[in-house]
Amino acid sequence: MSKFGVMDYAKACMDEHPSKVKRDERISREEIRKLYDLPLMDLVYRAASIHREHWDPNGVQMSTLVSIKTGACPEDCSYCTQSSRYETSTKYEPLMQVQEVLKQAVAAKESGSNRLCMGAAWREVKDGPQFDAVIEMVKGVKSMGMEACVTLGMLKEHQAARLKEAGLDYYNHNLDTSPENYCNVISTRTFQDRLDTLEAVRKAGVHVCSGGILGMGESREDRVGLLHELANLPQQPGSVPINKLMRMPGTPMADAEPIDDIEFVRTVAVARLIMPKARVRLSAGRVEMSASMQALCFMAGANSMFAGDKLLTAANPTQDKDLAMLASFGMNVEVKAYQDEH
C-alpha cells in the first residue's frame, strides 16, 4: 500500500497528490475506488487542480490516426470490425505504400496535428519487407517534425529497438480492460502478452501509449482494475487513450449497454489524478459525445484528442467541427512536441 492510508486517501489527494508517490509505492485498488466514489464536483475539481499543476488547462494536443493496414486480423477482439472472425462491413486493405502514408502525414500536420499514429491490424509484428516499410514510415513522419506513434500488435525486444532507432516516439498497445474481465473480451492473446509487449517497448526507450475501452459491459470494479494496472506499470504511460465503445454491427459487442456519460467523466478524472503527467486522450466514441460532455472531460483532465473524420474503421467528428468546439471553449490546439513538455 502507498503512503496514503485507505481511509485518508480522498482527503490526502488535495494536499499530497499521487504525482508525488514514488514509483516503488503502488497505488492500491482501494485508493482508486475511493476516488471513484467521491462526489462528482469534488472529483472533477481535484482532477482539474492536479491537471493545472502539470499542463496548460486550455491546451489540447491533436493526433491523427491512420489505418495503414486494415482488416483480416486473426484476433477475436469482441469490439473490433477488423477481426476475420466476424461478418462486418470492414474490407481488407493491404499495407499502404510509404509515400501514401507520408502524404496523409503532411495533411495531418497542415490541419493542426503534431502526432501521426499508424495502426496495422496485425496480431504481431513479423520481420520482413512489411516491417521494413513501417520503419520507413516512421522515419518519414519524423523528418517532418511530427511525433510518430504506431500500433502493430505484439512485438519483440529487437523489433522495438528497430522502431526506436527509426525515431519512434510512442508505441500504442492498450490493456483494454481489467485483468479479470479480459477473458470476456479477447481469447486469442492473454493479458500477460500485452504486458510483455509494453515491457519490450519500455526496454527500447520508446514511450508507452496504453489505455482502455469503456462500455464493454464491464463493472466499475473493472474500470478500477484497468486504471490500477496502468498506474502501477514500472513507468506510467506517457499517453493514456480512453475510448468509448463504438458498437459496431457484426461484432459480439454490437448490442452492449452504453456506458453512462458521468461514469466516463469519472474515469477521465481518476486517470488524471493517478497519472498526472500522462496525456489523457479522448479517443474513439467522441462522435457520440455532446460538446458539453467533452467540455466536462477536458475540465476533468483530458488534454488530447484524435482528429480526422475516421479512426481506423470508426467515425469521428470532422476537423472543422472539432476546431469550432475548441474555439467555443476558449481552448487552443497545442503545437509543442513531447520532448519540449517534459
Summary of the structure (lengths in Angstrom):
residues: 342
radius of gyration: 18.9
end to end distance: 27.7
largest distance: 56.3
contacts: 1161
relative contact order: 0.16
helix: 41%
strand: 17%
